[in-house]
Amino acid sequence: MPASRYDVWMPSLAPSERLLRNMQAGRITWPRFVREYRRELFMDGPVDARSRSIKNHSQKFTLRLIKQLARRNRVTLMCHCAEDQAHCHRHELRRLVRGI
């Protein structure tokens, strides 16, 4: 999607490339992926060694910011996964933002 079609891109909320590849390749189960993804979101210290192209600085701050924005306005979470794909990190992110 071209940058002109969205307001903000926050790659720090994505799973690490390593975690995503392991799930897509079937090396880990969906429940394990969710546990690891949540752990990455709240991880203390750098997670940069897990992603070569996207550096996940300040993921906890970004998550708090999204929660605040969602209380006031509509927030749309997008991903490269198909919209109807059940096993996508954006569904877990939505649960975290909503406090479910």
Biotite code that builds the C-alpha atoms (Angstrom):
import biotite.structure as struc

atoms = struc.array([
    struc.Atom([0.000, 0.000, 0.000], chain_id="A", res_id=1, res_name="MET", atom_name="CA", element="C"),
    struc.Atom([1.427, 3.411, -0.870], chain_id="A", res_id=2, res_name="PRO", atom_name="CA", element="C"),
    struc.Atom([2.335, 5.672, 2.051], chain_id="A", res_id=3, res_name="ALA", atom_name="CA", element="C"),
    struc.Atom([-0.230, 8.209, 0.852], chain_id="A", res_id=4, res_name="SER", atom_name="CA", element="C"),
    struc.Atom([-3.014, 5.800, 1.876], chain_id="A", res_id=5, res_name="ARG", atom_name="CA", element="C"),
    struc.Atom([-2.194, 5.540, 5.602], chain_id="A", res_id=6, res_name="TYR", atom_name="CA", element="C"),
    struc.Atom([-1.267, 7.944, 8.380], chain_id="A", res_id=7, res_name="ASP", atom_name="CA", element="C"),
    struc.Atom([1.388, 6.068, 10.347], chain_id="A", res_id=8, res_name="VAL", atom_name="CA", element="C"),
    struc.Atom([3.467, 2.946, 9.868], chain_id="A", res_id=9, res_name="TRP", atom_name="CA", element="C"),
    struc.Atom([4.574, 1.330, 13.131], chain_id="A", res_id=10, res_name="MET", atom_name="CA", element="C"),
    struc.Atom([6.768, -1.654, 12.322], chain_id="A", res_id=11, res_name="PRO", atom_name="CA", element="C"),
    struc.Atom([7.748, -2.014, 15.968], chain_id="A", res_id=12, res_name="SER", atom_name="CA", element="C"),
    struc.Atom([4.428, -3.778, 16.587], chain_id="A", res_id=13, res_name="LEU", atom_name="CA", element="C"),
    struc.Atom([5.211, -6.547, 14.117], chain_id="A", res_id=14, res_name="ALA", atom_name="CA", element="C"),
    struc.Atom([6.659, -9.870, 15.209], chain_id="A", res_id=15, res_name="PRO", atom_name="CA", element="C"),
    struc.Atom([10.352, -10.353, 14.621], chain_id="A", res_id=16, res_name="SER", atom_name="CA", element="C"),
    struc.Atom([11.259, -11.723, 11.238], chain_id="A", res_id=17, res_name="GLU", atom_name="CA", element="C"),
    struc.Atom([12.636, -14.892, 12.845], chain_id="A", res_id=18, res_name="ARG", atom_name="CA", element="C"),
    struc.Atom([9.418, -15.557, 14.775], chain_id="A", res_id=19, res_name="LEU", atom_name="CA", element="C"),
    struc.Atom([7.241, -14.886, 11.740], chain_id="A", res_id=20, res_name="LEU", atom_name="CA", element="C"),
    struc.Atom([9.327, -17.178, 9.511], chain_id="A", res_id=21, res_name="ARG", atom_name="CA", element="C"),
    struc.Atom([9.187, -19.986, 12.082], chain_id="A", res_id=22, res_name="ASN", atom_name="CA", element="C"),
    struc.Atom([5.394, -19.774, 12.225], chain_id="A", res_id=23, res_name="MET", atom_name="CA", element="C"),
    struc.Atom([4.966, -19.545, 8.452], chain_id="A", res_id=24, res_name="GLN", atom_name="CA", element="C"),
    struc.Atom([7.243, -22.548, 7.939], chain_id="A", res_id=25, res_name="ALA", atom_name="CA", element="C"),
    struc.Atom([5.271, -24.600, 10.475], chain_id="A", res_id=26, res_name="GLY", atom_name="CA", element="C"),
    struc.Atom([8.212, -24.933, 12.874], chain_id="A", res_id=27, res_name="ARG", atom_name="CA", element="C"),
    struc.Atom([6.098, -23.578, 15.738], chain_id="A", res_id=28, res_name="ILE", atom_name="CA", element="C"),
    struc.Atom([2.390, -23.756, 16.523], chain_id="A", res_id=29, res_name="THR", atom_name="CA", element="C"),
    struc.Atom([0.028, -20.787, 16.552], chain_id="A", res_id=30, res_name="TRP", atom_name="CA", element="C"),
    struc.Atom([-0.292, -20.822, 20.381], chain_id="A", res_id=31, res_name="PRO", atom_name="CA", element="C"),
    struc.Atom([3.501, -20.784, 20.708], chain_id="A", res_id=32, res_name="ARG", atom_name="CA", element="C"),
    struc.Atom([3.697, -17.956, 18.148], chain_id="A", res_id=33, res_name="PHE", atom_name="CA", element="C"),
    struc.Atom([1.213, -15.903, 20.206], chain_id="A", res_id=34, res_name="VAL", atom_name="CA", element="C"),
    struc.Atom([3.200, -16.489, 23.423], chain_id="A", res_id=35, res_name="ARG", atom_name="CA", element="C"),
    struc.Atom([6.479, -15.518, 21.741], chain_id="A", res_id=36, res_name="GLU", atom_name="CA", element="C"),
    struc.Atom([4.921, -12.502, 20.004], chain_id="A", res_id=37, res_name="TYR", atom_name="CA", element="C"),
    struc.Atom([3.549, -11.195, 23.305], chain_id="A", res_id=38, res_name="ARG", atom_name="CA", element="C"),
    struc.Atom([6.940, -11.794, 24.918], chain_id="A", res_id=39, res_name="ARG", atom_name="CA", element="C"),
    struc.Atom([8.621, -9.801, 22.152], chain_id="A", res_id=40, res_name="GLU", atom_name="CA", element="C"),
    struc.Atom([6.175, -6.914, 22.551], chain_id="A", res_id=41, res_name="LEU", atom_name="CA", element="C"),
    struc.Atom([6.955, -6.599, 26.247], chain_id="A", res_id=42, res_name="PHE", atom_name="CA", element="C"),
    struc.Atom([10.617, -7.628, 26.091], chain_id="A", res_id=43, res_name="MET", atom_name="CA", element="C"),
    struc.Atom([13.098, -5.549, 28.039], chain_id="A", res_id=44, res_name="ASP", atom_name="CA", element="C"),
    struc.Atom([16.214, -4.641, 26.137], chain_id="A", res_id=45, res_name="GLY", atom_name="CA", element="C"),
    struc.Atom([16.964, -4.737, 22.449], chain_id="A", res_id=46, res_name="PRO", atom_name="CA", element="C"),
    struc.Atom([15.207, -7.149, 20.134], chain_id="A", res_id=47, res_name="VAL", atom_name="CA", element="C"),
    struc.Atom([17.118, -5.905, 17.110], chain_id="A", res_id=48, res_name="ASP", atom_name="CA", element="C"),
    struc.Atom([19.124, -9.106, 16.739], chain_id="A", res_id=49, res_name="ALA", atom_name="CA", element="C"),
    struc.Atom([15.859, -10.866, 15.812], chain_id="A", res_id=50, res_name="ARG", atom_name="CA", element="C"),
    struc.Atom([15.118, -8.646, 12.791], chain_id="A", res_id=51, res_name="SER", atom_name="CA", element="C"),
    struc.Atom([17.743, -7.606, 10.266], chain_id="A", res_id=52, res_name="ARG", atom_name="CA", element="C"),
    struc.Atom([15.606, -5.189, 8.249], chain_id="A", res_id=53, res_name="SER", atom_name="CA", element="C"),
    struc.Atom([13.168, -3.763, 10.810], chain_id="A", res_id=54, res_name="ILE", atom_name="CA", element="C"),
    struc.Atom([14.439, -2.583, 14.164], chain_id="A", res_id=55, res_name="LYS", atom_name="CA", element="C"),
    struc.Atom([11.841, -2.913, 16.934], chain_id="A", res_id=56, res_name="ASN", atom_name="CA", element="C"),
    struc.Atom([12.769, 0.053, 19.092], chain_id="A", res_id=57, res_name="HIS", atom_name="CA", element="C"),
    struc.Atom([10.253, 1.184, 21.711], chain_id="A", res_id=58, res_name="SER", atom_name="CA", element="C"),
    struc.Atom([7.617, -1.466, 21.076], chain_id="A", res_id=59, res_name="GLN", atom_name="CA", element="C"),
    struc.Atom([6.146, -1.056, 24.560], chain_id="A", res_id=60, res_name="LYS", atom_name="CA", element="C"),
    struc.Atom([5.803, 2.689, 24.059], chain_id="A", res_id=61, res_name="PHE", atom_name="CA", element="C"),
    struc.Atom([4.189, 2.139, 20.657], chain_id="A", res_id=62, res_name="THR", atom_name="CA", element="C"),
    struc.Atom([1.684, -0.319, 22.111], chain_id="A", res_id=63, res_name="LEU", atom_name="CA", element="C"),
    struc.Atom([0.713, 2.177, 24.835], chain_id="A", res_id=64, res_name="ARG", atom_name="CA", element="C"),
    struc.Atom([0.347, 4.891, 22.192], chain_id="A", res_id=65, res_name="LEU", atom_name="CA", element="C"),
    struc.Atom([-1.953, 2.718, 20.061], chain_id="A", res_id=66, res_name="ILE", atom_name="CA", element="C"),
    struc.Atom([-4.072, 1.938, 23.130], chain_id="A", res_id=67, res_name="LYS", atom_name="CA", element="C"),
    struc.Atom([-4.463, 5.662, 23.843], chain_id="A", res_id=68, res_name="GLN", atom_name="CA", element="C"),
    struc.Atom([-5.321, 6.463, 20.220], chain_id="A", res_id=69, res_name="LEU", atom_name="CA", element="C"),
    struc.Atom([-7.857, 3.638, 20.091], chain_id="A", res_id=70, res_name="ALA", atom_name="CA", element="C"),
    struc.Atom([-9.685, 5.083, 23.097], chain_id="A", res_id=71, res_name="ARG", atom_name="CA", element="C"),
    struc.Atom([-10.322, 8.295, 21.146], chain_id="A", res_id=72, res_name="ARG", atom_name="CA", element="C"),
    struc.Atom([-10.481, 7.303, 17.487], chain_id="A", res_id=73, res_name="ASN", atom_name="CA", element="C"),
    struc.Atom([-10.664, 4.365, 15.148], chain_id="A", res_id=74, res_name="ARG", atom_name="CA", element="C"),
    struc.Atom([-7.354, 2.586, 14.656], chain_id="A", res_id=75, res_name="VAL", atom_name="CA", element="C"),
    struc.Atom([-6.859, 0.273, 11.686], chain_id="A", res_id=76, res_name="THR", atom_name="CA", element="C"),
    struc.Atom([-4.305, -2.514, 11.978], chain_id="A", res_id=77, res_name="LEU", atom_name="CA", element="C"),
    struc.Atom([-2.884, -3.802, 8.729], chain_id="A", res_id=78, res_name="MET", atom_name="CA", element="C"),
    struc.Atom([-0.523, -6.550, 7.755], chain_id="A", res_id=79, res_name="CYS", atom_name="CA", element="C"),
    struc.Atom([0.723, -8.362, 4.672], chain_id="A", res_id=80, res_name="HIS", atom_name="CA", element="C"),
    struc.Atom([-1.416, -11.373, 5.606], chain_id="A", res_id=81, res_name="CYS", atom_name="CA", element="C"),
    struc.Atom([-4.702, -11.958, 3.832], chain_id="A", res_id=82, res_name="ALA", atom_name="CA", element="C"),
    struc.Atom([-7.554, -10.078, 5.484], chain_id="A", res_id=83, res_name="GLU", atom_name="CA", element="C"),
    struc.Atom([-9.417, -13.289, 6.354], chain_id="A", res_id=84, res_name="ASP", atom_name="CA", element="C"),
    struc.Atom([-6.324, -15.137, 7.616], chain_id="A", res_id=85, res_name="GLN", atom_name="CA", element="C"),
    struc.Atom([-7.103, -16.393, 11.102], chain_id="A", res_id=86, res_name="ALA", atom_name="CA", element="C"),
    struc.Atom([-3.496, -16.790, 12.237], chain_id="A", res_id=87, res_name="HIS", atom_name="CA", element="C"),
    struc.Atom([-2.115, -13.276, 11.919], chain_id="A", res_id=88, res_name="CYS", atom_name="CA", element="C"),
    struc.Atom([-0.374, -11.202, 14.581], chain_id="A", res_id=89, res_name="HIS", atom_name="CA", element="C"),
    struc.Atom([-2.774, -8.267, 13.996], chain_id="A", res_id=90, res_name="ARG", atom_name="CA", element="C"),
    struc.Atom([-5.576, -10.275, 15.675], chain_id="A", res_id=91, res_name="HIS", atom_name="CA", element="C"),
    struc.Atom([-3.451, -10.742, 18.792], chain_id="A", res_id=92, res_name="GLU", atom_name="CA", element="C"),
    struc.Atom([-2.417, -7.088, 18.666], chain_id="A", res_id=93, res_name="LEU", atom_name="CA", element="C"),
    struc.Atom([-6.084, -6.111, 18.527], chain_id="A", res_id=94, res_name="ARG", atom_name="CA", element="C"),
    struc.Atom([-6.782, -8.201, 21.640], chain_id="A", res_id=95, res_name="ARG", atom_name="CA", element="C"),
    struc.Atom([-3.916, -6.473, 23.445], chain_id="A", res_id=96, res_name="LEU", atom_name="CA", element="C"),
    struc.Atom([-5.096, -2.997, 22.423], chain_id="A", res_id=97, res_name="VAL", atom_name="CA", element="C"),
    struc.Atom([-8.642, -3.741, 23.524], chain_id="A", res_id=98, res_name="ARG", atom_name="CA", element="C"),
    struc.Atom([-7.431, -5.254, 26.767], chain_id="A", res_id=99, res_name="GLY", atom_name="CA", element="C"),
    struc.Atom([-9.062, -8.611, 26.042], chain_id="A", res_id=100, res_name="ILE", atom_name="CA", element="C"),
])
